Amino acid sequence: MITAIVMIKADVNRIPEVAEAIAEIDGVSEVYSVTGGVDLIAMVRVRQHEDLAQVIPGRVNKVAGVLSSDTHISFQAYSRHDLESAFALGW
């Protein structure tokens, strides 16, 4: 599984509609409305690296109201759940 974090600048008058449209795209698991330098953060999860091109520039960036995006591809996921499992195994 490949995970990408997509930071999106959107038309401020259309943020809810843009977020809902992005959330409907296959491969997008969540969309967050956030504060800071971007308006939305989308979590994209696909099986193959090549699928990112279909989802992000092919669909996400074409949603009306998306002004720009910046994509970060995850190398490794860490979570409290993973750490608890490791400690349970004696690591």
Steps between C-alpha positions, in 0.01 A plus 500: 500500500633842402386797710524860383415810698366768266497859623244699304437872459139557402268785412403616851140549394473134394700308761212273616398414141862441395559275802187296430589458132852385587369260765292326232806413289608134506831479684428793731438367849453827693494875445565743784422870509795659680651827613834630379655536158261258330125458513460122467710190559402185313627154585543292186555126526563291189648159425766604250718807463373550145144535633597827668515669158144396424368619837690820574573688176237299315208561735575703816670790322217518247227558759346843447627729775839334547759775451817299570628193680819369656540123534709314757547124461530300819798270557389346829193526721534522876211491741437440866334172404819383323714597800272314742524188281881521496518531880261207536746290300783598731681751274 
